[in-house]
Amino acid sequence: MEEKNEYIQDDSENDDLQDYKIIKVDPKQSPIRLDKFLMDRLEKVSRNRLQNAIKAGSVLVDGKEVKPNFKVKPGQEIAVVTPHPPGENEAVVPQNIPLDIRYEDDDLMIVHKPAGMVVHPGIGHRRGTLVNALAYYLGHNEVLPVEGSNYQQRMGLVHRIDKNTSGLLVIAKTDYALTHLAKQFFHHTIERTYYALVWGEPTELEGTISANIGRHPRFRKKYTVFPEGDEGKWAVTHYKVMEPMYYVSLVKCNLETGRTHQIRVHMQHLGHPLFNDDRYGGDKIMKGTVFSKYKRFVENCFTLMPRHALHAKSLGFVHPTTGKEMYFDSELPEDFTEVLNTWRNYVQYRKELTKGEDGRYKEK
């Protein structure tokens, strides 16, 4: 009987929905096909998915791409990136929910998710999610069972955005596309741009936030920065202030990594939480007076945009089949634009503020 004493390193805590494993082959291992070798060591991964992962370059042996029929040898190191199902292991009910599809071909689709829609089923959100809508759109007429339907349950999800974040998502329509896109997300070659409205004006108009993010030790629904880097996961956000408005700023954020709540946590760490972010302190006045007139103005803005001010604006990636560079951009949604214009008008007519050559508003 074949021994299985390999060392397996699991780094599956990746919020862009990929699993990463390193398997060190036992010195006594007899030669065996790579796909068969991995079938015996990876749970809930079909042989077809493994073969697609190998073809897509998501499986490396001693740092090199190989073919599915490659024979594993003793002492080799195998690195594997595979798609990872999000959330709970839920059955999916197809629902006829309208989808805002911005692009579609045989391999993938680009969907614009509105704020308020949950991406996938979970506790408290069994129906009405993007996955329920995708299940219906892709022609599944019956409830998709839990067992044996991981791909159907996922509906091609490679990444996700928060319920109250609007914007673009790429959806894989084939197993090969899913695997290929998962590799791109894992290696941080996907271009992702978000627009956020944050409180105040960052001291530096452009910069990089590199700080580990992990679950908050006391408040389990929140995430936090671990400055020393001894806990949490490595996370990098590049930001640029597009429009400083003294009280608030429109900021462009490019994600290098994809941790849960990454932009929200990083901007809070910088001292500029997202406008109306009730989880990270942005739902109260963070810049300006608390006098009644200004307070009413801010509360009116909260009413105009009753969610955190974050929009997944653009996506860039390599098409899994054609190899072509793909890029998609989206407009800011109506609630975001309305609040933005409201702040623009407010600072423009504040008599005590003047606009400097650097574009910043200053007190006279």
Stockholm file with secondary structure:
# STOCKHOLM 1.0

chainA/1-364         MEEKNEYIQDDSENDDLQDYKIIKVDPKQSPIRLDKFLMDRLEKVSRNRLQNAIKAGSVLVDGKEVKPNFKVKPGQEIAVVTPHPPGENEAVVPQNIPLDIRYEDDDLMIVHKPAGMVVHPGIGHRRGTLVNALAYYLGHNEVLPVEGSNYQQRMGLVHRIDKNTSGLLVIAKTDYALTHLAKQFFHHTIERTYYALVWGEPTELEGTISANIGRHPRFRKKYTVFPEGDEGKWAVTHYKVMEPMYYVSLVKCNLETGRTHQIRVHMQHLGHPLFNDDRYGGDKIMKGTVFSKYKRFVENCFTLMPRHALHAKSLGFVHPTTGKEMYFDSELPEDFTEVLNTWRNYVQYRKELTKGEDGRYKEK
#=GR chainA/1-364 SS CCCCCCEEEECCCCTTTEEEEEEECCTTCCCEEHHHHHHTTSTTCCHHHHHHHHHTTCEEETTEECCTTCEECTTCEEEEEEECCCSSCCCBCCCCCCCEEEEECSSEEEEEECTTCCSSCBTTBSSSSHHHHHHHHTTCCSCBCSTTCHHHHHTTBSCCCCTTCEEEEEEESSHHHHHHHHHHHHTTCSEEEEEEEEESCCSSSEEEEECEEEECSSCTTCEEEETTSSSSBCCEEEEEEEEEETTEEEEEEEESSCCTTHHHHHHHHTTCCBTTCTTTTTTSCCSSCCCHHHHHHHHHHHHHSCSCCEEEEEEEEECTTTCCEEEEECCCCHHHHHHHHHHHHHHHTCTTEEECTTSCEEEC
#=GC SS_cons         CCCCCCEEEECCCCTTTEEEEEEECCTTCCCEEHHHHHHTTSTTCCHHHHHHHHHTTCEEETTEECCTTCEECTTCEEEEEEECCCSSCCCBCCCCCCCEEEEECSSEEEEEECTTCCSSCBTTBSSSSHHHHHHHHTTCCSCBCSTTCHHHHHTTBSCCCCTTCEEEEEEESSHHHHHHHHHHHHTTCSEEEEEEEEESCCSSSEEEEECEEEECSSCTTCEEEETTSSSSBCCEEEEEEEEEETTEEEEEEEESSCCTTHHHHHHHHTTCCBTTCTTTTTTSCCSSCCCHHHHHHHHHHHHHSCSCCEEEEEEEEECTTTCCEEEEECCCCHHHHHHHHHHHHHHHTCTTEEECTTSCEEEC
//
